[in-house]
Amino acid sequence: MMEIAGSRTPEGNKATEVILSVFRTNGLLLAAGDLLAAGLGLTSARWQVLGAVAYAQRPLTVPQIARRMGLTRQSVHTTVSRLLADAMVELVSNADHRRSQLVRLTEHGRATFGAVDQKQAAWVNQLAAGLARSDLGTTARILDELCSRLETDPSQPHHQEGDDHEP
């Protein structure tokens, strides 16, 4: 890895490698998702929003979907509007917050998500073939931990108790 100005710890260098790999992986996953879902009238963004609601197994607000998927509210709102136009989701009243409606899958949305989920299952099984389940588990745990740290405060370095050095 090329050294760039700044003084990183060995862990910081490895974390930077992970971040760069995640950026590249994200782009490749979005492109693959677009290809997998295209025949069903979906893009990766639409599939992602449908999936957030499907996996929650209950209607969600736009801000809830955005938080779960690491997206902006504005992008989720735009995607939900497109899904509404395609009759894949519907908005229902929210007893907890009158101004923030809940996004719920329609029958068409559930069927479309089910169809793309079947395609994804075959694709991901092939993608994961030969990778150790324990390695995949470790990768998921590390990425989840990085997400937790970023969600806590994305602009501040994270110190463990006892760290005396300045950021």
C-alpha positions in Angstrom: 0.0 0.0 0.0 1.3 3.4 -0.9 2.3 5.6 2.0 0.3 8.9 2.1 1.0 11.8 4.3 -0.1 11.1 7.9 1.1 8.9 10.6 -1.0 5.7 10.9 -0.5 2.9 13.4 -0.1 -0.6 11.8 -3.8 -1.2 12.7 -4.7 2.1 11.0 -2.9 1.0 7.9 -4.8 -2.3 7.8 -8.1 -0.5 8.5 -7.3 1.8 5.6 -6.8 -1.2 3.4 -10.2 -2.6 4.6 -11.9 0.8 3.9 -10.5 0.9 0.3 -11.5 -2.7 -0.3 -15.0 -1.9 1.1 -15.3 1.1 -1.3 -14.3 -1.1 -4.3 -16.6 -4.0 -3.1 -19.5 -1.6 -2.7 -19.2 -0.4 -6.3 -18.9 -4.0 -7.6 -21.8 -5.1 -5.4 -24.0 -2.3 -6.7 -23.2 -3.1 -10.3 -23.8 -6.9 -9.7 -27.1 -6.0 -7.9 -28.2 -3.9 -10.8 -27.6 -6.8 -13.2 -29.4 -9.3 -10.9 -32.4 -7.2 -10.3 -32.7 -5.5 -13.8 -35.1 -8.1 -15.2 -37.5 -7.4 -12.3 -37.7 -3.7 -12.8 -35.3 -3.0 -9.9 -32.1 -1.2 -9.3 -29.7 -1.9 -6.4 -31.2 1.1 -4.6 -34.8 -0.1 -5.0 -33.8 -3.6 -4.0 -32.0 -2.3 -1.0 -35.1 -0.4 0.2 -37.4 -3.4 -0.4 -35.0 -5.6 1.5 -34.8 -3.3 4.5 -38.6 -3.5 4.8 -38.8 -7.2 4.0 -36.1 -8.2 6.5 -37.6 -5.9 9.2 -40.8 -7.9 8.7 -42.8 -4.8 9.5 -43.3 -1.4 8.0 -40.6 1.2 8.5 -40.4 5.0 8.2 -38.0 6.5 5.6 -35.6 7.6 8.4 -35.6 4.1 9.8 -34.8 2.6 6.4 -32.0 5.2 5.9 -30.4 4.4 9.3 -30.6 0.6 8.7 -29.0 0.8 5.3 -26.5 3.7 5.9 -28.2 5.9 3.3 -29.4 9.5 3.4 -33.1 10.2 4.1 -33.3 12.1 0.8 -32.1 9.2 -1.3 -34.4 6.8 0.5 -37.3 9.2 0.0 -36.6 9.4 -3.7 -36.3 5.6 -4.0 -39.6 5.1 -2.0 -41.3 7.6 -4.4 -40.2 5.4 -7.3 -41.3 2.2 -5.6 -44.7 3.8 -4.9 -45.0 4.7 -8.6 -44.3 1.0 -9.4 -46.8 -0.2 -6.8 -44.2 -2.1 -4.9 -44.7 -0.2 -1.6 -47.5 1.7 -0.1 -47.5 4.3 2.7 -49.6 3.7 5.8 -50.3 5.9 8.8 -47.9 5.8 11.7 -49.6 5.9 15.1 -46.3 7.0 16.7 -45.6 9.9 14.4 -48.3 11.5 12.2 -45.9 13.2 9.8 -43.7 10.2 9.2 -45.7 7.5 7.4 -44.7 3.9 7.3 -43.4 2.2 4.2 -45.0 -1.2 3.7 -44.5 -3.8 0.9 -47.4 -4.4 -1.4 -48.2 -7.9 -2.7 -46.4 -6.9 -5.9 -43.4 -5.7 -3.8 -43.2 -8.9 -1.8 -43.4 -11.0 -5.0 -40.7 -8.9 -6.6 -38.5 -9.1 -3.6 -39.0 -12.8 -3.3 -38.0 -13.3 -7.0 -34.8 -11.2 -6.7 -34.0 -12.9 -3.4 -34.1 -16.3 -5.1 -31.8 -15.0 -7.8 -29.5 -13.6 -5.2 -29.4 -16.8 -3.2 -28.0 -18.8 -6.2 -25.6 -15.9 -7.0 -24.3 -15.5 -3.5 -23.8 -19.3 -3.0 -21.6 -19.3 -6.1 -19.7 -16.2 -4.9 -19.1 -17.6 -1.4 -18.1 -21.1 -2.6 -14.6 -21.9 -1.3 -14.6 -19.2 1.4 -14.5 -20.4 5.0 -17.6 -19.7 6.9 -15.5 -18.6 9.9 -13.7 -16.1 7.7 -17.0 -14.7 6.5 -18.2 -14.5 10.1 -15.1 -12.6 11.2 -15.5 -10.2 8.3 -19.1 -9.6 9.1 -18.3 -9.0 12.8 -15.5 -6.5 12.0 -17.6 -4.6 9.5 -20.5 -4.5 12.0 -18.1 -3.1 14.6 -16.8 -0.5 12.2 -20.4 0.5 11.5 -21.1 0.8 15.2 -18.2 3.0 15.7 -19.1 5.2 12.8 -22.7 5.5 13.9 -21.6 6.6 17.3 -19.7 9.6 15.9 -18.4 9.4 12.4 -16.3 12.6 12.7 -14.3 11.7 15.8 -11.5 9.2 16.4 -12.5 6.4 18.7 -10.3 6.0 21.8 -10.3 3.2 24.2 -10.2 3.9 27.9 -6.6 4.6 29.0 -5.6 6.2 25.7 -3.6 9.3 26.6 -2.6 10.6 23.1 -4.3 13.3 21.2 -6.1 12.6 18.0 
